[in-house]
Amino acid sequence: QAQLVESGGGLVQAGGSLRLSCAAPGRAASSVATGWFRQAPGKQREFVAAINWSGTRTNYSDSVLGRFLMIEDNSKETVYLWMSNLKPEDSGIYYCATVRRAINLFVVNQRDYTNWGQGTQVTVFS
């Protein structure tokens, strides 16, 4: 499977914004669903957002709903996570993941994902 590469993490003040990118080579030619997950120190990795291949359907965790936006650009084989109104509790390592699925499906269960990136660090300070 193609290697996923996340980028865009960094240090930001509470209330600020960041855009994460997940480069997914081959995504345009394959029907894959993509998800974003995060893991804070001492905590389990948790679901953040998911999108289907065509970008027509998304799903967000309650904690980020209304603040985060996940979109895909298959022309660039990249999936983005726009994060706004960031809070300190949004800090953690953010991972993107992919799994083959029908074009109309997104996946929220991290156990279903088969391909993971190395993650990008997001730190939100107050």
Helices and strands as residue ranges (DSSP letters): E 5-7, E 10-13, E 18-23, G 27-29, E 32-39, E 46-51, E 58-60, E 68-73, E 78-83, G 88-90, E 92-100, G 110-112, E 115-116, E 120-125
